[in-house]
Amino acid sequence: MTSSQQAQLKSEIMAMPSWLRRSIGKASEISTVQRIIKQRQIHTICEEGRCPNRGECYAQKTATFLLMGPTCTRSCAFCQVDKGHAPMPLDLEEPKKIAEAVQLLGLRYVVLTSVARDDLADQGAGHFVQTMEAIRQLNNEIQIEVLTPDFWGGVGSGAEGQRQRIAMIVNTKPACFNHNIETVRRLTGPVRRGAKYDRSLQVLSVVKEIDSSIPTKSGLMLGHGETIDEITETMADLRAVGCDRLTIGQYMRPSLEHLPVQKYWTPEEFDHLGSVAWKMGFSHVRSGPLVRSSYHAGD
């Protein structure tokens, strides 16, 4: 990044409203997690995405592990996760390493997410299952939420392949199955390159078809130019496929290579949207500028 680009990005950061600035938490709590994951060469989306809530989540004994390496085969225009080159081969020891980290950190609620791995025959669904099983072998009382990609693409792509991959994870009985729709229908193309709005709805629908007892969850990230009506329509679409839980947060531009922020939504606007979501029938809603997919997931 050139000096002028650095200056521009710094200017954008300084222009962020006050409600988006917060302490990242106690350094000791963050460094403990960082040391354990670094020793095992595993990853968390908390660190890879520089989540503003990671200190708070670590203190509450919750963390979100990023499976299958730090490199994604998709190229979403908002995401800070590494992309643009071939991902590393799977670490077959990763499930065991994550289970050990969970035990060492004394976590009570674990969120497992992953990069998209369109290069793998099962899109990585089997790796989710193996990791869940490894955690439960050490402590069967730990609650495990999954935050998955859409499992569409690569070898065996299509609706039937997607359903089979989702079923592998659903049959392992996660505490919650999360798949983020991220943005409204109109903006899905430029924001979520390689993803489809209806395909994401299908993920949540299939989970309920296979096992209606498993709570489903999705998230919206505002600031790309969406309207109130479009947000409301998206929430209605999520409820139509039985989505139980919803998170709504503010997009913050990671670098000049990512999409610029079109609007900073106010805390009052987030409160209003949260109220609309509750009235629509979501059983759990988190709506606020700094809310992320796994924020207070253990609640």
Secondary structure by P-SEA (a helix, b strand, c coil): ccaaaaaaaaaaaaacccccccccccaaaaaaaaaaaaaaccccccccccccaaaaaaaacbbbbbccccccccccccccccccccccccccaaaaaaaaaaaaacccbbbbbbcccccccccaaaaaaaaaaaaaaacccbbbbbbcccccccccccaaaaaaaaaaaaaacccbbbbbccccccccccccccccaaaaaaaaaaaaaacccccccbbbbccccccaaaaaaaaaaaaaaccccbbbbbbbbcccccccccccccaaaaaaaaaaaaaaccccccccccccccccccc
